[in-house]
Amino acid sequence: MIKTIRPLVFLPTFLILAAALILSLVDLDTFIKVTGDLNSSILKNFSWLFSLGSFYLLGLVVVTYFSKLGNVRIGGEGSQPMIKKPQWFMIVLCTTFAVGVLFWTTAEPIYHLHAPPASFGIEAASPNATLFAFSAMFLHWGPTPYAIYCVPGLIFALAFHNLKMPFSISSSLRPAFGRLITPVVANIIDSLALYSLVVGMASSLGTGVLTLLGGISQYIDIERNALTLGIITAIIVGTFILSAISGLIKGIARLSKINFWMLIALFVFIFFCGPTLYILSIGVEGLGAFLQSFFRLSLFTGQAANDPWPQWWSVFYWAVWFAWAPITAMFLGKISRGYTVKEFIQVNVIYPSLFVFLWISVFSGTAIFMDTQSAGELYNVLNNEGIEQLLYYIMNDLPFSAITSFFLVLIAFISYVTAADSSTDAIGDLCTKDFTSESDAKTSLPIKILWGTLIGLVSWIMISTVGIDGVKKLSYLGGLPATLIILACSATLILWIKKPELVAVKSKK
């Protein structure tokens, strides 16, 4: 395995994680202060870049869709799809949807309902606050984050499959920047992207472990300690490693299909057993409010009124999406062979956004309805028990709560595993020397196992000792370099929009 590893990509992230763990164990206060100060500085000085960058990428997706580049086929004119389109959509949705949206689409709107931005002059818990909550939800989980994944994913897909470039972030930069992307620069770029994703995965895994422990504790009297956290972490890590090493079709695709239909079952249950008429009406009205305020919300930095709300929410989200995007996009690009650029945008932006609009209408609508009918009871649950308990609390107010809450635990487990196995797959390929579209996928299996184990170990140590906040603060720091990488990559897409013939090649197969 040592002979196949790219050491300048693998070692820096590994050493940074090791140093962070040692510092957190030796001097926790210093660790929290240093990471907190760096995180605050980035959010304060680069809020404008995150907001403008995300808005720009969404605009670039629209331009690409209607350009001549939209007709170019990924892999060449004669290439055949790796997977069928419905299966492709399921993988994309479950890779990007992840476990967070399960809980945040009920928790986040309650925060916005009771604490809208001060500069908007909206009264808390008012009808206008309800509409603002929906506008914010559609912004944070709709087309914009999918565009952040889509642009680098599309660029990589064309570079990897059409131009036969290596499995590297630098492949997306080379067409526009040429000789400036030296081997050393390429390794630095890939290492930064790897750091962003690995620490983000550790943070997400920690959150997922705590959420699952909270769900299991409703059925079993289980104590939260290093042993129980370690057992749950090991089960999750073992599952997503097995899925990743099983291959795309046997592992990731099958798991995505199971995850998708479980999400649909939960969606249908809450739609019919929840406040159905309210969901339909508020979803339509909320979409109208989002469209009306889209430009203001997208570019809202809070500077004029010194309002911290964007840094708490929108800017924070953009930073996190950007941090995950480079390597997640490589996986999305890898599986897209055989489809046109327009189809790529449809499956990676349009269809998931439509699904999320429906999902938010049902879950956020149900949460807001219950909160307003109970005079803010859900807001009290959030403040006193945390977001991981809110959805379980909502399920307990619906029929068959004992069954549905257990079903929710299973969905949370599979949702995280589905998102993690795709990222592990991409990490393994990125750390492998000379991995191309012609390479045997089994080449990177040992590296996938190693990274999956390391991610699980980092997450377990952090949540068992210093808590998840430490890993989260590290993950936010990956947002800035990832943003710069993706915005630089967009120059390649602009080049191809002007000259689509540069990637419109015929397949050799």
Rosetta blueprint (number, residue, H / E / L):
1 M L
2 I H
3 K H
4 T H
5 I E
6 R L
7 P H
8 L H
9 V H
10 F H
11 L H
12 P H
13 T H
14 F H
15 L H
16 I H
17 L H
18 A H
19 A H
20 A H
21 L H
22 I H
23 L H
24 S H
25 L H
26 V H
27 D L
28 L H
29 D H
30 T H
31 F H
32 I H
33 K H
34 V H
35 T H
36 G H
37 D H
38 L H
39 N H
40 S H
41 S H
42 I H
43 L H
44 K H
45 N H
46 F H
47 S H
48 W H
49 L H
50 F H
51 S H
52 L H
53 G H
54 S H
55 F H
56 Y H
57 L H
58 L H
59 G H
60 L H
61 V H
62 V H
63 V H
64 T H
65 Y H
66 F L
67 S L
68 K H
69 L H
70 G H
71 N H
72 V L
73 R E
74 I L
75 G L
76 G L
77 E L
78 G L
79 S L
80 Q L
81 P L
82 M L
83 I L
84 K L
85 K H
86 P H
87 Q H
88 W H
89 F H
90 M H
91 I H
92 V H
93 L H
94 C H
95 T H
96 T H
97 F H
98 A L
99 V L
100 G H
101 V H
102 L H
103 F H
104 W H
105 T H
106 T H
107 A H
108 E H
109 P H
110 I H
111 Y H
112 H H
113 L H
114 H H
115 A L
116 P L
117 P L
118 A H
119 S H
120 F H
121 G L
122 I L
123 E L
124 A L
125 A L
126 S L
127 P H
128 N H
129 A H
130 T H
131 L H
132 F H
133 A H
134 F H
135 S H
136 A H
137 M H
138 F H
139 L H
140 H H
141 W H
142 G L
143 P H
144 T H
145 P H
146 Y H
147 A H
148 I H
149 Y H
150 C H
151 V H
152 P H
153 G H
154 L H
155 I H
156 F H
157 A H
158 L H
159 A H
160 F H
161 H H
162 N H
163 L L
164 K L
165 M L
166 P L
167 F L
168 S L
169 I L
170 S H
171 S H
172 S H
173 L H
174 R H
175 P H
176 A H
177 F H
178 G H
179 R H
180 L H
181 I L
182 T L
183 P H
184 V H
185 V H
186 A H
187 N H
188 I H
189 I H
190 D H
191 S H
192 L H
193 A H
194 L H
195 Y H
196 S H
197 L H
198 V H
199 V H
200 G H
201 M H
202 A H
203 S H
204 S H
205 L H
206 G H
207 T H
208 G H
209 V H
210 L H
211 T H
212 L H
213 L H
214 G H
215 G H
216 I H
217 S L
218 Q L
219 Y L
220 I L
221 D L
222 I L
223 E L
224 R L
225 N L
226 A H
227 L H
228 T H
229 L H
230 G H
231 I H
232 I H
233 T H
234 A H
235 I H
236 I H
237 V H
238 G H
239 T H
240 F H
241 I H
242 L H
243 S H
244 A H
245 I H
246 S L
247 G L
248 L H
249 I H
250 K H
251 G H
252 I H
253 A H
254 R H
255 L H
256 S H
257 K H
258 I H
259 N H
260 F H
261 W H
262 M H
263 L H
264 I H
265 A H
266 L H
267 F H
268 V H
269 F H
270 I H
271 F H
272 F H
273 C H
274 G L
275 P L
276 T H
277 L H
278 Y H
279 I H
280 L H
281 S H
282 I H
283 G H
284 V H
285 E H
286 G H
287 L H
288 G H
289 A H
290 F H
291 L H
292 Q H
293 S H
294 F H
295 F H
296 R H
297 L H
298 S H
299 L L
300 F L
301 T L
302 G L
303 Q L
304 A L
305 A L
306 N L
307 D L
308 P L
309 W H
310 P H
311 Q H
312 W H
313 W L
314 S H
315 V H
316 F H
317 Y H
318 W H
319 A H
320 V H
321 W H
322 F H
323 A H
324 W H
325 A H
326 P H
327 I H
328 T H
329 A H
330 M H
331 F H
332 L H
333 G H
334 K H
335 I L
336 S L
337 R L
338 G L
339 Y L
340 T E
341 V H
342 K H
343 E H
344 F H
345 I H
346 Q H
347 V H
348 N H
349 V H
350 I H
351 Y H
352 P H
353 S H
354 L H
355 F H
356 V H
357 F H
358 L H
359 W H
360 I H
361 S H
362 V H
363 F H
364 S H
365 G H
366 T H
367 A H
368 I H
369 F H
370 M H
371 D H
372 T H
373 Q H
374 S L
375 A L
376 G L
377 E H
378 L H
379 Y H
380 N H
381 V H
382 L H
383 N H
384 N H
385 E H
386 G L
387 I H
388 E H
389 Q H
390 L H
391 L H
392 Y H
393 Y H
394 I H
395 M H
396 N H
397 D L
398 L L
399 P L
400 F L
401 S H
402 A H
403 I H
404 T H
405 S H
406 F H
407 F H
408 L H
409 V H
410 L H
411 I H
412 A H
413 F H
414 I H
415 S H
416 Y H
417 V H
418 T H
419 A H
420 A H
421 D H
422 S H
423 S H
424 T H
425 D H
426 A H
427 I H
428 G H
429 D H
430 L H
431 C L
432 T E
433 K L
434 D L
435 F L
436 T L
437 S L
438 E L
439 S L
440 D L
441 A H
442 K H
443 T H
444 S H
445 L H
446 P H
447 I H
448 K H
449 I H
450 L H
451 W H
452 G H
453 T H
454 L H
455 I H
456 G H
457 L H
458 V H
459 S H
460 W H
461 I H
462 M H
463 I H
464 S H
465 T H
466 V L
467 G L
468 I H
469 D H
470 G H
471 V H
472 K H
473 K H
474 L H
475 S H
476 Y H
477 L H
478 G L
479 G H
480 L H
481 P H
482 A H
483 T H
484 L H
485 I H
486 I H
487 L H
488 A H
489 C H
490 S H
491 A H
492 T H
493 L H
494 I H
495 L H
496 W H
497 I H
498 K H
499 K L
500 P H
501 E H
502 L H
503 V L
504 A L
505 V L
506 K L
507 S L
508 K L
509 K L
